[in-house]
């Protein structure tokens, strides 16, 4: 239990930093007015820390009752290489989609072209790589597999349930982005919804697979790599 608390505490610190940088990035990218930036920053920072601490603690406890793990050491080398590849591929697909495909069907998308920034990089790496992975993979996927195991009364569950957990958490993450897309484009037209669901679920499929097959730390590393590749490679190239 002590190890679980230590890991959760360290993740919460990183999550808090991610919340802080997301707040800073929001100030420069959001079209919506933010009355009190200091309050907004504190709320987002504390919220990220609390959510990361709570969900990681629950996820780590439940993980011990499943076949999921933090890292499968016997697959460490392959997991590292695959997570790097999946991360770069995710970054490419997201930015290529916004550069080559969706401007053709979503008027005004070109007016919201991303620009590289340190806050965007740090926020993506720490909030995306830590907070989102804790909530969706370490907590979400683990809870799903744990519940299936309880119902089936066995620790190991068929592969189909892992795929269901991967797809479900990816879709939930994508759906959670719909309000932001509605605010950005002023409506939720079919192309806007399709873009939001597709681009925001691609990475989740890769990261969920990595968690299942290689361990949670590889899904974290892959998610971080996706944001690094977008900020340092693909945004400068495409935009």
N, C-alpha and C positions, 0 to 999 in steps of 0.2 A: 504493500500500500504506500509506503514511503516513496518508492521509486515512481509510482504513479503521480503522487503529488508534486514531486520534483519536476517531472516531465511536463505536467500540466502548468505549473508555475512558469517554467521557462518559455513554454509556448505562449502563455498569456502575455508575457513581457514583449515578445516579438509581435504578437497580435496587436497590442496597444500601440507599438511603433507603426504598424501598418495602418491602423485607424487614424493616427495623427497625419501620416503622409497622404492618405486618401482625402482627408479634410483639406489639406493644403492644395492638393491638385484640384479639388472641387471648386475652390475659389477662382481658379483661372479658366475652368472649362464649363462650369454650369451657367446656363442662361437665367436661372431662377435667382431672385434676390435672397441674400442671406443677411438678415438684420444684425445679428451679433456673431461675428466670426469667432471670437474667443469662446463663447458658450458652445457653439457648434463644434469647435475643435475638441473641447474637453469632453463633450457628450460622446462624440464618435470614438475618441481614444478610450474612454472608460468602457463604453459599450463593447468595443472590440476585445478589450482585456477580459471582461466578465464572461462574454459569450465563449471565448476561447478556453478560459479556465474551466467553465462548467461543462461544455461539450466534450472537451478532451478528457476530463476526469471520468465522465460517464462512459465515453467511448473506450477508454483504456480498460475500465473494469469489465465492460461487456466483451471486449476483445478476447479476454482470457477464457471466455466460455465459447469461443468459436475457433475456427482454423485460421482466421486472419491474424496477422502479426505486424509488428513495426518493421521488421526486416528479416528476410530469409537469407541468412548469411551464405548458404551454399549457392545462391543465385545472385550474389552481390555484384559481380562483374557484369553479367548480362543485364541485370536490372539497371545498373548505372548507365550503360550504353543505350539501352532501350528508352530509358526515361529522357535522356538527352535528345535522342532522335524524335520521340513523340512531342517533346516540348518545342523544338524548332519547327516541326511540322505543324503543330497547332498555331504557333505564331504566324507562320506563312499563310495558312489557310484563312485565318481571320483577316489579316491585312490585305491579302490578295482578293478576297471576296469583296471587301469594302473599296478596293481600288479598281477592280476590273468588272465585277458582276453587278453589284447592287446599285451603283450610281445610275445604271441604265433603267432601273425599274422604280427607284425611290427618288423623286424630285427633292432637291435640297440636301441630299446626303453629302455631296461634294463641299457644301458650306460648313460641314462639321468634320473636316479632315483633322486627324490627330497630329500632334507635334511632340517630338521627344522632350522629356523633362526629367529632372532628377526626382521630383516628387512623384511623377507618374511611374518611374522605374521602381523607386523604393516602395511606393504604395502597392504596386502590382506584385512585387516579389514578396513583401511581408504580409499584406492583407490577403491577396489572392493565394499565395503559396502556403500561408499558415492558417489564417482565419477560415477561409473558404474550404480548404482541405480538411481542417478539423471538423467543421460543421457537416460537410457533405460526405466525406469519405470515412474519417475516423468515427464520427458519430452516426451519420445517416446510413451508410452501407453496413456498418457493424451492427446497428440496431436491427436493421432488416434481416440480416443473416441470423442474428441471435434469436429473433422472434420465430423465424422459420424453423430453426433448430429446436426451439421449445415446443412448437406445434408438432413437429415430426418426432420429438423425443430422442434426438440424436445430435451429436456435435457436428458431424460432417453432413453437408447438404449437397444435392446435385448441382452441377454447373449452371443449369438453367436459372436457378435462383440467384446466383451471383450476377448473371447477365441482367436479370430483372432488377436487381439492386443498382447496378451500374446505370442502366437506362433510366430508371425512375429518378435517381438523384441528379442525373444530368438534365432531365426534363424540368425538374423542380427548380434547379438553378436558372435555367433559361427563362422559365415562366416568371421568376422573381424579377427579371430585368424588363418586363413589359411596362410597368408604370414609368420607369425612366425613359423608355422609348416613346411612350405616349407624350411625356413632357417635352422630349427633344423634338419630335416631329409634329406635335399638335394633334395626332390621331393614331389609332392603331389599325391602319389599313392592312390588307392581306399581305402585301410585300413587306411591310414593316414588321409584322408578326413573324412572318417566315424567316426574315433575316435574324431577328432576335433569337428565335428558337434554334435556328441552325448554328449560327456563329457562337452562341453561348453554351451549346451542348456538345460541340465537337471535342473540346478539351476534356470534358467530363468523362467521355467514353474512354479516352486514352488513360486518364489518371485513375479511373476506377479499375481498369484492367491491371494497371501496375500495382495498385493496392492489393488486389486479389492474388496476383501471381507472384509478386516480388516483395511486397511490404509497403507500409504507409510512407516511410521516408522517401521512397522512390516516386510516389505520387506527388509529394511535396516538392521534390527536386525538379520533377518534370514541369509542374505548374510554374515554379519560379523561372525555369528555363524559357518557358513560353513568353513570359513577360519581358525577360531580358532580351530575347531575340526580337520581339516586336519593337522595343524601345531603341535598341542599338543597331538593328539590322534592317528590319522590314519597313518600319515607318519612314526612316530616312530614304530608303530605296523607292518606295511606292508613292510617297507624298512630298 
